[in-house]
Amino acid sequence: MVERDRGLDPGPDRGPGRSVNPGPAPGGATGPNLGADPAPDPLATITRVAFWFLRHGETDWNAQGISQGNVDIPLNEVGLAQARTAAPLLRNRGIASIVASPLSRARVTAEIVAQVLALPVHFDPGLREVGFGVQEGHKMSDWFADWIAGVRTPDGAETFTALRTRTVAAVNRALALPPVVLVVAHGAMFRTLRAAMGLEINVRTQNAIPLFCEPTTSGWNLTPASRVNARSEATEQSPDRSGVASAQ
């Protein structure tokens, strides 16, 4: 499957640390507030640099169709196996940087991949899943499509526009790291990236299937790792890519 489409300046490089600073808070604050999110911007766009995206492995709530949001649900045994299967698919892809959501389902998925790639993992709170407010811990239903459309937002939840803004800002920070970058995060969050890329929005991203996200002259391509040729070892060492249930 290849999907085509169209598409914040990258923030400062985070250096050697494992935590990524989201930068100044809205309103001009300059302190080290890692929880600060940018003001909602429905037109926020992704830096046009190719990168890999990996949704975390399965959790029990994914399997049951329950909204997780910011509830820190761990990977189940299936999810751990999915992460171990995904890891070797990302060998010889030129990946030099890994940035992940700090929620454990994404963190552990990233750490399993990082062990295979012999790379550190950077964490950016801007990559965390959407906060679904009162819907967290409840079955996914029709409210989810309404939330994406901006028709209604559950009490205490983040709007789709606000999620898009912080997600794009976080991905752009990640893309300022040495390429190629692997982003490990969440399903509802990835829908906002699809929106920023101009792709159909409400399409389910499968658990632990690496996607190569590549800008083109006409938009963006999303290609599963199984359809992207890996680099040869020689090239790697030389100087010089729907449903409502289980949304997050």
Backbone bond lengths (Angstrom), bond angles and torsions (degrees), N, CA, C in turn:
res aa  C-N    CA-C-N  psi(-1)  N-CA   C-N-CA  omega(-1)  CA-C   N-CA-C  phi
1 M - - - 1.455 - - 1.520 109.03 -
2 V 1.299 116.25 123.78 1.456 121.69 173.62 1.508 106.98 -121.39
3 E 1.335 116.80 125.26 1.451 120.36 179.10 1.510 108.67 -108.03
4 R 1.330 116.95 135.33 1.447 120.96 -179.40 1.498 110.11 -110.18
5 D 1.290 115.21 148.82 1.420 121.53 174.57 1.514 113.56 -159.38
6 R 1.460 109.57 -163.02 1.441 118.36 168.26 1.545 113.37 -133.85
7 G 1.326 116.27 161.80 1.442 123.11 -176.95 1.509 110.15 -119.70
8 L 10.380 111.74 -166.65 1.292 169.55 4.15 1.501 105.67 69.35
9 D 0.852 108.06 96.64 1.437 109.85 174.93 1.504 109.01 -35.66
10 P 1.366 117.26 144.10 1.455 117.44 177.91 1.514 109.47 -58.43
11 G 1.308 115.12 141.52 1.460 118.89 175.33 1.507 110.30 -76.12
12 P 1.337 116.81 -177.58 1.460 120.48 -179.04 1.509 111.68 -66.78
13 D 1.317 116.03 152.11 1.455 121.82 176.37 1.524 108.49 -62.69
14 R 1.333 115.29 139.72 1.443 119.16 -177.37 1.508 113.94 -83.96
15 G 1.324 118.19 -5.32 1.449 119.66 179.17 1.507 111.89 72.63
16 P 1.335 117.26 -159.11 1.452 120.93 -171.11 1.517 114.72 -80.57
17 G 1.332 119.26 -8.56 1.455 120.60 -176.19 1.513 112.75 -68.79
18 R 1.344 115.43 167.11 1.460 120.39 -179.17 1.516 112.10 -90.39
19 S 1.334 118.06 -10.03 1.453 120.53 -179.14 1.515 110.06 -109.49
20 V 1.323 115.56 139.32 1.466 121.34 -179.71 1.523 108.32 -102.41
21 N 1.324 117.45 126.04 1.459 120.93 -179.72 1.518 110.05 -84.54
22 P 1.336 118.15 121.23 1.457 120.37 -178.64 1.522 114.30 -67.03
23 G 1.338 118.60 -5.82 1.455 120.04 175.81 1.510 112.27 89.37
24 P 1.335 116.21 -168.59 1.457 120.55 -174.51 1.519 112.94 -59.73
25 A 1.312 114.80 144.08 1.461 120.15 176.57 1.519 109.53 -78.10
26 P 1.338 117.83 158.86 1.453 119.90 176.42 1.522 110.20 -55.71
27 G 1.308 116.69 144.64 1.447 120.47 178.26 1.500 113.03 92.06
28 G 1.353 117.17 1.29 1.447 120.06 172.64 1.508 115.18 97.38
29 A 1.332 119.28 0.80 1.457 119.41 178.61 1.508 110.12 -61.86
30 T 1.322 116.79 142.89 1.451 119.91 -175.97 1.517 112.52 -120.89
31 G 1.318 117.75 3.56 1.457 120.02 -179.37 1.511 111.35 -71.42
32 P 1.370 116.76 169.71 1.470 121.28 -176.02 1.515 112.27 -80.72
33 N 1.324 117.15 59.22 1.457 122.08 -178.98 1.517 109.91 -89.24
34 L 1.335 115.23 96.55 1.464 119.60 -176.04 1.517 111.86 -71.19
35 G 1.338 118.41 -11.70 1.458 119.60 -179.84 1.512 113.18 -93.66
36 A 1.328 117.59 -3.16 1.459 119.83 -175.43 1.526 110.91 -74.08
37 D 1.335 115.98 134.19 1.459 121.50 177.69 1.529 109.15 -113.04
38 P 1.333 117.90 150.82 1.465 120.07 177.99 1.517 111.72 -68.64
39 A 1.334 116.05 158.62 1.463 120.13 176.84 1.520 109.63 -63.39
40 P 1.344 118.63 142.00 1.472 121.38 -177.42 1.528 112.55 -54.20
41 D 1.323 114.64 133.39 1.463 121.64 179.92 1.521 108.18 -138.70
42 P 1.337 118.92 103.09 1.471 120.81 -176.83 1.521 113.49 -66.25
43 L 1.335 117.75 -10.85 1.465 120.79 -178.68 1.528 112.39 -107.32
44 A 1.326 117.38 10.31 1.468 120.09 179.80 1.527 110.24 -55.89
45 T 1.334 117.05 132.53 1.463 121.44 -176.16 1.520 111.23 -124.54
46 I 1.320 114.54 155.96 1.461 121.98 -176.74 1.523 110.21 -87.59
47 T 1.328 115.97 138.33 1.458 120.33 171.69 1.524 108.78 -55.55
48 R 1.323 116.92 133.29 1.461 120.83 -172.25 1.534 110.38 -84.02
49 V 1.335 113.05 73.09 1.457 122.38 178.20 1.527 106.96 -131.45
50 A 1.308 117.99 134.44 1.466 121.62 -179.80 1.530 110.18 -65.64
51 F 1.337 115.34 142.45 1.458 120.32 177.64 1.526 109.38 -154.69
52 W 1.310 115.86 166.65 1.461 122.02 175.38 1.523 109.47 -101.38
53 F 1.341 115.76 143.22 1.462 121.15 174.64 1.524 108.46 -124.54
54 L 1.335 115.12 137.10 1.465 120.76 177.12 1.520 108.74 -133.92
55 R 1.330 115.90 118.07 1.456 119.33 171.59 1.526 108.14 -75.83
56 H 1.323 116.18 147.02 1.463 121.35 179.45 1.527 112.02 -57.66
57 G 1.330 116.07 163.45 1.454 121.38 174.82 1.521 111.86 -71.36
58 E 1.316 115.29 174.43 1.464 121.63 -174.39 1.529 112.66 -67.67
59 T 1.341 115.02 146.78 1.458 122.73 169.55 1.525 108.19 -118.21
60 D 1.323 116.17 169.33 1.465 119.10 177.11 1.525 111.23 -62.02
61 W 1.330 116.85 -36.65 1.467 119.14 179.46 1.524 111.48 -69.77
62 N 1.331 117.90 -34.02 1.462 119.63 172.74 1.529 109.54 -57.96
63 A 1.334 115.33 -48.64 1.463 120.61 -175.82 1.528 111.48 -62.61
64 Q 1.331 116.58 -29.01 1.469 121.36 -177.71 1.530 112.45 -95.14
65 G 1.350 117.48 -0.77 1.454 120.47 179.82 1.512 113.33 70.35
66 I 1.344 116.78 32.55 1.459 121.86 -178.75 1.520 109.69 -101.08
67 S 1.319 115.87 140.04 1.459 121.87 179.19 1.525 110.44 -70.68
68 Q 1.329 116.90 122.05 1.465 121.67 -179.00 1.526 111.45 -93.44
69 G 1.339 116.11 -49.09 1.452 118.58 -176.24 1.507 111.17 56.67
70 N 1.324 116.81 -128.68 1.463 121.56 -178.82 1.522 113.59 -89.86
71 V 1.342 117.71 3.14 1.462 119.41 174.31 1.522 107.49 -68.18
72 D 1.315 116.35 131.09 1.470 119.97 -171.40 1.534 111.16 -88.25
73 I 1.319 115.15 77.39 1.465 121.92 -179.55 1.537 109.00 -86.48
74 P 1.333 118.57 128.28 1.469 120.28 -177.11 1.521 112.53 -77.99
75 L 1.313 115.25 165.03 1.459 120.85 172.27 1.525 109.58 -62.71
76 N 1.330 116.24 143.89 1.462 119.44 169.97 1.533 108.86 -91.21
77 E 1.312 117.20 -174.48 1.472 119.69 -176.77 1.528 111.24 -63.89
78 V 1.337 115.92 -36.45 1.465 119.20 176.76 1.521 109.66 -63.58
79 G 1.321 117.03 -43.52 1.455 120.95 -179.45 1.516 112.99 -63.49
80 L 1.316 116.53 -39.64 1.471 120.12 177.27 1.529 110.18 -63.98
81 A 1.329 116.21 -42.07 1.469 119.84 178.03 1.523 110.69 -65.05
82 Q 1.339 117.34 -38.71 1.463 120.44 178.20 1.529 110.92 -62.10
83 A 1.324 116.88 -42.30 1.464 120.39 179.33 1.521 110.77 -63.61
84 R 1.327 116.41 -40.25 1.475 119.64 178.94 1.520 111.34 -67.14
85 T 1.325 117.03 -31.04 1.459 120.66 176.87 1.523 111.06 -73.53
86 A 1.326 116.57 -37.42 1.465 120.49 -178.77 1.519 112.45 -68.78
87 A 1.316 116.65 -35.32 1.472 120.78 -172.50 1.530 113.73 -53.63
88 P 1.339 119.14 -52.54 1.471 117.88 -178.88 1.530 113.86 -66.22
89 L 1.343 117.27 -21.56 1.464 120.00 177.12 1.525 111.58 -67.21
90 L 1.329 116.62 -17.04 1.456 121.28 -178.11 1.522 113.22 -100.45
91 R 1.332 116.46 3.63 1.466 119.61 172.80 1.526 110.09 -69.03
92 N 1.323 116.16 150.75 1.474 122.54 174.36 1.527 112.65 57.52
93 R 1.328 115.83 35.55 1.469 121.19 176.88 1.522 111.22 -108.93
94 G 1.320 116.55 3.74 1.458 120.17 -178.44 1.519 113.41 76.74
95 I 1.327 117.65 14.90 1.464 120.60 -178.20 1.518 109.86 -69.10
96 A 1.332 115.38 126.34 1.464 121.27 -179.51 1.518 112.45 -116.89
97 S 1.330 117.70 -16.95 1.467 121.79 -176.70 1.520 109.85 -140.31
98 I 1.333 116.13 140.36 1.461 122.12 175.65 1.522 107.92 -124.86
99 V 1.337 116.22 127.43 1.459 121.86 177.51 1.522 107.42 -126.80
100 A 1.335 116.42 132.84 1.462 119.90 -173.93 1.519 112.13 -134.96
101 S 1.323 114.18 159.03 1.465 121.71 167.39 1.519 108.32 -66.09
102 P 1.338 117.71 145.69 1.462 119.59 178.58 1.523 114.51 -78.01
103 L 1.351 118.66 -10.05 1.458 119.61 177.24 1.524 109.48 -62.97
104 S 1.326 117.34 139.82 1.467 120.56 -166.59 1.523 113.51 -59.99
105 R 1.337 118.67 -33.17 1.461 119.01 -178.86 1.528 111.36 -64.63
106 A 1.332 117.23 -33.85 1.464 120.92 175.43 1.525 110.89 -82.98
107 R 1.331 116.03 -39.80 1.470 119.89 -177.96 1.526 111.10 -60.27
108 V 1.328 116.62 -48.08 1.466 119.79 -177.83 1.530 110.45 -67.06
109 T 1.333 117.29 -40.02 1.465 120.13 175.73 1.526 109.94 -57.44
110 A 1.327 116.92 -46.35 1.467 121.34 -179.42 1.520 111.13 -64.28
111 E 1.323 117.15 -39.53 1.466 120.15 -177.86 1.526 111.43 -68.34
112 I 1.328 116.81 -34.35 1.473 119.82 176.67 1.526 110.14 -65.17
113 V 1.334 116.66 -43.21 1.466 120.80 177.54 1.525 110.19 -66.47
114 A 1.321 116.74 -42.94 1.464 121.30 -177.16 1.517 111.91 -61.57
115 Q 1.338 116.41 -35.06 1.464 119.36 178.77 1.529 110.62 -63.69
116 V 1.317 116.68 -39.85 1.466 120.92 179.21 1.530 111.11 -69.69
117 L 1.339 116.30 -37.48 1.467 120.71 -177.23 1.526 112.68 -87.99
118 A 1.341 116.49 -5.39 1.468 121.64 -179.08 1.530 111.46 56.45
119 L 1.337 115.16 47.54 1.462 122.06 179.68 1.527 110.19 -128.02
120 P 1.338 117.61 152.86 1.470 120.09 172.00 1.520 110.43 -76.37
121 V 1.311 116.28 164.15 1.459 121.53 175.59 1.521 108.56 -113.71
122 H 1.333 116.66 128.92 1.459 122.88 171.06 1.524 107.64 -95.03
123 F 1.324 117.05 144.41 1.466 120.71 179.29 1.525 110.01 -117.44
124 D 1.327 115.63 134.83 1.458 120.81 179.13 1.520 107.70 -128.04
125 P 1.328 118.97 117.87 1.475 120.49 179.83 1.516 113.10 -62.37
126 G 1.331 117.05 -18.54 1.458 119.93 176.70 1.515 113.26 -67.53
127 L 1.341 117.36 -13.40 1.467 121.92 178.89 1.526 112.73 -93.40
128 R 1.346 116.82 0.64 1.465 118.25 -179.70 1.538 109.84 -62.84
129 E 1.333 115.32 159.91 1.462 119.43 -179.84 1.528 110.49 -69.09
130 V 1.330 115.55 160.86 1.458 121.30 177.60 1.523 110.64 -59.11
131 G 1.328 115.66 143.61 1.451 119.30 170.58 1.522 108.88 -82.63
132 F 1.339 117.32 118.88 1.463 121.04 -176.24 1.532 113.16 -95.71
133 G 1.329 117.44 8.43 1.453 120.15 175.05 1.513 113.13 57.58
134 V 1.337 115.86 -129.70 1.467 120.75 -174.88 1.524 112.95 -66.61
135 Q 1.345 117.55 -14.43 1.472 119.86 -178.93 1.529 112.59 -84.56
136 E 1.320 117.88 -11.29 1.462 118.88 179.28 1.526 109.68 -64.84
137 G 1.327 115.99 132.62 1.456 121.25 -178.12 1.522 113.68 88.10
138 H 1.350 116.58 1.65 1.464 120.91 179.02 1.537 110.08 -114.86
139 K 1.314 115.58 160.70 1.460 120.64 179.58 1.535 110.80 -61.17
140 M 1.337 114.75 142.61 1.456 119.53 172.56 1.528 108.10 -67.97
141 S 1.349 116.37 144.33 1.471 119.86 -179.13 1.519 108.98 -154.70
142 D 1.329 115.98 -160.87 1.460 120.37 -174.65 1.522 113.74 -61.93
143 W 1.332 117.37 -22.26 1.465 119.46 -179.81 1.527 111.33 -59.24
144 F 1.349 117.33 -25.81 1.463 120.20 -174.84 1.530 111.08 -66.08
145 A 1.337 117.13 -44.88 1.469 120.55 177.98 1.527 110.46 -64.88
146 D 1.330 116.95 -36.91 1.462 120.24 177.81 1.528 110.96 -65.53
147 W 1.335 116.05 -37.41 1.471 120.50 177.82 1.527 110.43 -63.13
148 I 1.338 117.42 -44.63 1.461 120.83 178.56 1.522 110.66 -60.92
149 A 1.333 116.62 -41.38 1.466 121.45 -178.06 1.519 112.72 -74.98
150 G 1.330 116.78 -10.28 1.455 119.70 -178.40 1.513 113.60 80.11
151 V 1.345 116.04 13.05 1.465 120.44 -179.25 1.520 110.84 -73.44
152 R 1.333 115.91 -41.46 1.456 119.89 176.99 1.520 109.30 -154.01
153 T 1.310 115.19 147.72 1.454 122.43 178.10 1.516 107.93 -122.14
154 P 1.329 119.02 128.08 1.470 119.94 179.95 1.526 111.57 -56.39
155 D 1.330 116.26 150.71 1.459 120.53 178.31 1.523 110.55 -55.43
156 G 1.310 115.41 130.22 1.455 120.48 178.07 1.517 114.86 79.96
157 A 1.344 117.29 3.23 1.461 120.83 -176.87 1.524 111.05 -94.96
158 E 1.315 114.46 162.74 1.453 123.14 175.49 1.522 108.39 -83.50
159 T 1.315 118.16 140.74 1.458 119.85 176.54 1.524 110.07 -73.07
160 F 1.334 115.49 158.82 1.458 119.78 178.24 1.527 110.35 -61.80
161 T 1.331 117.50 -39.03 1.462 120.94 179.69 1.521 111.41 -64.90
162 A 1.330 116.93 -41.70 1.464 119.96 178.59 1.527 110.45 -64.29
163 L 1.338 116.34 -40.85 1.462 120.18 177.70 1.514 110.82 -63.12
164 R 1.322 117.03 -44.15 1.470 120.07 178.80 1.525 110.63 -58.63
165 T 1.314 116.79 -43.50 1.459 120.69 -176.72 1.525 111.18 -62.13
166 R 1.333 117.11 -49.51 1.471 117.99 -177.90 1.524 112.46 -72.02
167 T 1.340 116.65 -32.66 1.461 119.72 178.06 1.521 111.13 -65.41
168 V 1.320 117.10 -47.70 1.458 120.74 179.48 1.530 110.31 -61.99
169 A 1.332 116.60 -41.72 1.466 119.52 178.67 1.527 110.76 -61.85
170 A 1.334 117.53 -41.69 1.457 121.25 -179.86 1.527 111.67 -67.39
171 V 1.334 116.98 -42.53 1.468 119.93 178.10 1.528 110.41 -64.23
172 N 1.318 116.74 -39.60 1.466 119.23 178.24 1.528 111.65 -64.92
173 R 1.332 117.41 -35.77 1.470 119.29 173.45 1.521 110.07 -63.07
174 A 1.329 116.05 -42.85 1.468 119.88 179.54 1.523 110.69 -61.10
175 L 1.328 116.43 -39.91 1.462 120.56 -176.41 1.527 112.74 -72.61
176 A 1.336 117.44 -6.53 1.464 120.90 173.00 1.529 111.46 -83.26
177 L 1.338 117.26 -9.96 1.463 121.74 176.04 1.526 109.83 -77.49
178 P 1.341 116.93 166.10 1.471 119.06 177.80 1.525 111.53 -56.33
179 P 1.324 117.54 130.84 1.465 120.47 -179.45 1.527 111.10 -80.96
180 V 1.291 117.02 161.35 1.463 128.58 0.32 1.535 107.92 -83.46
181 V 1.341 116.91 145.29 1.459 121.48 -177.36 1.525 110.47 -101.30
182 L 1.326 115.84 139.17 1.465 122.78 170.74 1.523 107.92 -109.06
183 V 1.339 116.66 124.60 1.463 123.29 176.29 1.524 107.97 -105.62
184 V 1.333 117.18 125.59 1.465 121.87 179.91 1.531 107.65 -115.69
185 A 1.323 116.11 117.09 1.466 118.33 -173.46 1.524 111.27 -155.80
186 H 1.351 117.66 -132.63 1.461 122.76 -161.84 1.526 113.64 -131.96
187 G 1.337 114.85 166.18 1.459 121.60 -173.57 1.515 115.41 -76.85
188 A 1.341 118.10 -50.73 1.466 119.29 178.35 1.517 109.55 -63.73
189 M 1.328 116.05 -39.70 1.462 121.35 176.67 1.526 111.65 -57.82
190 F 1.341 116.99 -40.66 1.464 120.11 -178.76 1.526 111.28 -68.05
191 R 1.338 117.24 -26.43 1.463 118.82 175.80 1.532 110.89 -60.43
192 T 1.323 117.14 -34.12 1.465 118.97 178.02 1.523 110.98 -70.13
193 L 1.333 117.77 -31.94 1.466 119.80 174.53 1.525 109.95 -67.29
194 R 1.323 116.88 -39.26 1.462 119.91 176.18 1.532 109.73 -60.27
195 A 1.330 116.57 -40.62 1.465 119.85 177.85 1.523 110.31 -62.16
196 A 1.337 116.91 -43.89 1.462 121.06 -179.23 1.527 111.62 -66.81
197 M 1.341 116.33 -26.49 1.460 121.30 178.10 1.531 111.86 -85.22
198 G 1.336 117.18 -8.89 1.452 120.31 -178.26 1.509 113.85 82.41
199 L 1.342 116.96 14.95 1.462 121.38 179.10 1.524 110.63 -89.00
200 E 1.338 116.26 165.25 1.460 120.19 171.51 1.519 107.69 -54.36
201 I 1.320 116.65 133.50 1.463 120.03 -168.28 1.521 113.50 -84.36
202 N 1.340 116.60 -54.36 1.457 119.54 -169.32 1.525 111.70 -86.32
203 V 1.331 114.59 68.70 1.464 123.03 178.00 1.524 107.43 -122.26
204 R 1.313 116.22 129.51 1.462 120.07 -177.33 1.521 111.32 -70.54
205 T 1.317 115.73 132.70 1.461 122.26 173.01 1.522 107.52 -94.67
206 Q 1.317 117.51 123.09 1.461 120.65 -176.58 1.523 111.11 -67.85
207 N 1.324 114.87 150.57 1.458 119.80 176.71 1.520 111.11 -64.27
208 A 1.338 115.16 130.99 1.466 123.17 168.69 1.528 114.39 57.07
209 I 1.317 117.40 35.12 1.463 122.30 172.35 1.536 107.15 -109.67
210 P 1.335 118.78 108.39 1.464 119.62 -177.45 1.527 111.42 -64.14
211 L 1.342 115.71 134.75 1.460 122.38 177.85 1.518 109.35 -119.50
212 F 1.333 115.86 131.91 1.460 120.97 173.70 1.517 107.53 -91.08
213 C 1.321 116.14 120.24 1.473 122.80 -177.62 1.521 107.39 -104.57
214 E 1.323 115.91 112.46 1.463 120.43 -170.99 1.522 111.54 -128.14
215 P 1.340 117.31 122.70 1.463 119.16 175.77 1.525 110.71 -72.82
216 T 1.316 116.45 144.33 1.460 122.08 177.51 1.526 108.22 -128.85
217 T 1.315 116.39 178.06 1.463 119.08 179.44 1.525 111.70 -64.75
218 S 1.337 116.93 -25.42 1.460 120.28 -178.39 1.519 113.50 -104.60
219 G 1.326 119.05 -5.50 1.452 120.46 -178.96 1.516 112.48 158.82
220 W 1.332 115.44 -128.30 1.468 121.84 -179.49 1.523 110.16 -132.01
221 N 1.329 116.46 145.54 1.459 123.35 169.56 1.522 108.79 -110.03
222 L 1.332 116.49 138.81 1.463 122.34 170.83 1.522 107.36 -117.21
223 T 1.330 115.97 118.91 1.461 120.15 -174.16 1.516 110.54 -130.04
224 P 1.345 118.71 126.61 1.465 120.45 177.26 1.530 111.32 -62.19
225 A 1.318 116.35 151.46 1.462 121.25 -178.30 1.520 112.16 -56.64
226 S 1.329 116.88 -32.39 1.460 120.17 -178.20 1.525 112.39 -63.80
227 R 1.361 116.85 -16.50 1.460 120.36 -179.14 1.522 112.78 -112.88
228 V 1.332 115.98 12.21 1.462 120.81 176.92 1.518 107.89 -115.36
229 N 1.320 117.34 122.39 1.454 120.74 -179.43 1.520 110.61 -65.48
230 A 1.325 115.84 130.29 1.467 119.92 175.90 1.517 109.11 -74.94
231 R 1.332 115.32 151.46 1.456 119.69 175.52 1.521 109.54 -70.27
232 S 1.324 116.06 152.88 1.456 119.75 173.33 1.514 108.12 -72.91
233 E 1.330 116.88 160.06 1.455 120.06 177.41 1.525 110.62 -58.62
234 A 1.321 117.00 -37.16 1.467 120.43 -179.65 1.521 110.64 -63.29
235 T 1.347 115.38 -42.51 1.462 118.97 178.55 1.509 110.71 -67.47
236 E 1.329 115.81 -40.03 1.462 120.35 -178.74 1.522 111.04 -59.89
237 Q 1.342 117.20 -34.85 1.447 120.49 -175.15 1.525 112.67 -94.63
238 S 1.328 118.05 -3.42 1.462 120.53 -179.30 1.514 109.84 -79.72
239 P 1.396 118.91 162.11 1.451 120.50 -179.35 1.514 112.58 -60.66
240 D 1.227 94.33 -48.37 1.459 97.55 177.78 1.545 110.53 -119.08
241 R 16.285 123.23 139.29 0.566 163.88 61.25 1.646 116.72 -156.31
242 S 17.958 136.34 -176.23 1.518 129.50 -14.10 1.482 112.80 -159.01
243 G 1.018 98.55 -19.36 1.472 96.34 -177.51 1.504 111.79 -84.26
244 V 1.350 115.51 169.76 1.450 121.35 179.68 1.507 110.20 -76.78
245 A 1.352 117.60 -37.44 1.461 120.68 -176.52 1.517 110.80 -64.73
246 S 1.330 115.67 149.92 1.467 123.03 178.43 1.516 111.55 57.65
247 A 1.299 116.42 46.26 1.470 119.77 -175.13 1.505 113.37 -75.29
248 Q 1.340 119.08 -23.22 1.453 117.64 -174.43 1.521 112.50 -129.05
